[in-house]
Amino acid sequence: MRKLQLTCLASVLALSATSTFAQEAAEQPVDSGDIIVTANRTESLASKTPVALTAVAGTALVSQGITNPTALAETVPNLSIDRANGLQITIRGVTSTDGTEKGDPSAAFMLDGIYIARPQVQEVSFFDIGRVEVLRGPQGTLYGRNTTAGVVNVISAKPKLDKFEGSVDLNYGNYNTFQATGVINVPVSEKIALRGAVNYDRRDSYLKAGTGFTSRLSPFKENLSLRGSALFDLGSGELVVRADYSNIDGTTVNALPLSNVYSNVTTNFVNPTYIGGDRSSSELRTLNVPANFGTDRNNKTWGVMADFSYDLGPVTVNYLGSYREFERHEDGINIRGLGARAIATRFDGEYWQQSHELRLATNGDGPLKAQIGGYYFEEKSGIGFYLLGLLNPTPNAPGYVFGFPQDPTKAKSYAGFAQATYSLQDSLRFTAGIRYSHDDKSRIGNTVTCSTVACNLPTDTKANNNAARSFSKTTWRLGLDYDVNATTLLYATVSTGYKAGGFNDGCNTAENASCNQNRTLGALYYEPETLTSYEAGLKTRLGGGVRLNLSGFHYDYKNLQVSQVATCTPAGGQCQVTTNAATAKVDGIELESNIQAGDNDHFDVAVAWLNARYGNFKPNLIISGATVERDWKGLDLDRSPRWTVNLNYVHTFDIGSAGTIDAQIRTRISTSYQLAGLANVQQLKQPGFSKTDANLTYNAPDKNYYLQLFVKNLEDNVTVSSIASGANGTVQLADPRTYGVRAGIKF
């Protein structure tokens, strides 16, 4: 009954939030505030797309200084993208903390529709972007793999056939930040165009070295990225080919002792006390850990992809395929004893992935529009991760090296899907979709305790990490959408989502006779994560340049996957363990409005209410040989503040023939949220906060160059983005106050 009441209420109130911004002609603006998106895998107006989405145009990314994915939360309701082991995406309180080679996110990160499996390569700068689409809620029918929370799809600018053009953008700020982007578009002929873009992105660490810390902190990142693309006009279709390369350098240290922000952090079942409010931003970010180890990051990633579409008359065929590689080489530190000491870490890994999707979509003006397709994804990796001195501080002595050489870890996924929309009448449409997904996962590797990384001495030990499991699921979607009038869309959907299960370290003797790290099947494997979503929404355009979007939703999660660091060897070695929280529930309402109040004043307002909580979940600890558990029913899921408010105001000063000046102020207000510390069965609270940004931008009369002064996080509020709990607990913090100048020119 509660689900029905919520859905009925939302169908009267609700809608999917669509924060839209004006675009240039190549990005196909339709009218002020609207944008063409591909959320349903075909082009449609955001205002006419019955999906909970936020679309941000590339020009808005530049003007608002959103230079990487972590800043998207400034404009997207119920979204958090944080630095952990790579990027961790949280949508509507649903997330995954397993960034290892065997882990999967709950929200998919995509580049031009291509799923990017490894979170360590996702924080590459936004440059030459057409738009970013954030889809909230399960996208299991059309997107499939690992989209229970939603999708973040970064869509790069496409080559243009009609003109030669280019641009240069520069950014300089505190923390020795320097960013530079160059773009050039060249029409080769009436049918062929080429586009190239290059980006350099450097900044120092936001952390400060304290007493005894002599390892290198800066530059935290020094990235060089290239992208080339080609567009071939085929008359009744087109082919877009893209290739990209990124060299991701810098340092790896981004964690601080948990005691920088919390007290009483080691008492089981007792929530630590937040003490960050009593400390300055500088104190919070000071790393007082004795360490003198290498901290270099030297990663490389590249990929090629093709997007082909052709109109065959009754149907349009589309192929989207890619191949990608990632080389990861990182030296770092592991903080122990709440900063009392640190040990060195080493990571070497190689990954490759390929994906292929073939879709057929009907054409014509009839009442039925349908698409059908198939998808294949494959990833393979070989990695070695080692902690040096964890069990024995003496180099080359037994136990000095504790680590995880895993080679290979494999994941294969294939799916078939279909979705159809039938117009019951001109203004009323019914949509039904279905997808069958199958996933195969396996790993061969070891947990090792050795004298050296070579691990070839008689005193060295190796415990097997061999496991394999297959999972499959059919997901579906049903929806109705109705045009109340020419400017108002009402919709309601019921949909399901699925994320494959997986395995922890170890093996099972019943499956593998040579297993020497036996785990019960229940401890070795965890189950798929599934959910059913009920959502209703309204998208409308009112008089006087006002857009209003509202959505209401309810989720029922089963087997929600949660991860924690736990002791997994008799000698005290630690590893990451993923288990299933039996159930979770999420309710929410999202309201967004864009108001053009005359020619010179623009307002954006977004308000989100969220109630994301555990259902049947009883985390436990083994204490003196006995299992002690706590009931977390009703406690908040991670990163799910009850209220968030985003406000934005821009006033344009017209200075005649000299051009214009835009003054912008934007703030994000959040109530408190929790982070789970399962190592001690705790919840750690981040109190409520606000973060305010301000820009002052001069635009030339013909918009061919600009100059901007900016400040972000004016309050210098340093908030907790991720934690690892326990006696060796750490914390990672979001960005402090930054400021600087940007300039750009078009030709």
Summary of the structure (lengths in Angstrom):
residues: 747
radius of gyration: 25.5
end to end distance: 59.8
largest distance: 81.7
contacts: 2677
relative contact order: 0.13
helix: 7%
strand: 59%
